[in-house]
Amino acid sequence: MKLRLSPIKRETLNLNTFGNNKSKRQSCELFKFHIQKPKSGENIELKAINFPTICSPVNSEVRIEDYPHLKDLELADFDPNSNGDKSIDILVGADFY
């Protein structure tokens, strides 16, 4: 899905995708946008970096019932019946450890 956002600035990062030992310097675009919580209507500001590759496609299935803390979340791309693309398009919270 393309959001047609305009970048607010560019940052040079040392990119190292998960599972890779080598990093690569690359200029990435930083975006700012708002989302609205479905139940409360509250607007939340998010900042995102356009990262060329997050990780390789996921080969295993995720059993959502194994994660009870996620039970009330509406996961847009989680479809247990899907046989389609298993790539990771959006990673939320990678800057919090």
Stockholm file with secondary structure:
# STOCKHOLM 1.0

chainA/1-97         MKLRLSPIKRETLNLNTFGNNKSKRQSCELFKFHIQKPKSGENIELKAINFPTICSPVNSEVRIEDYPHLKDLELADFDPNSNGDKSIDILVGADFY
#=GR chainA/1-97 SS CCCCCCCSEEEEEEECCTTCCCCEEEEEEEEEEEEECTTTCCEEEEEEECCSCSCSCCCSCCCGGGCGGGTTCCCTTCCTTCCSCCCCCCCCCTTCC
#=GC SS_cons        CCCCCCCSEEEEEEECCTTCCCCEEEEEEEEEEEEECTTTCCEEEEEEECCSCSCSCCCSCCCGGGCGGGTTCCCTTCCTTCCSCCCCCCCCCTTCC
//
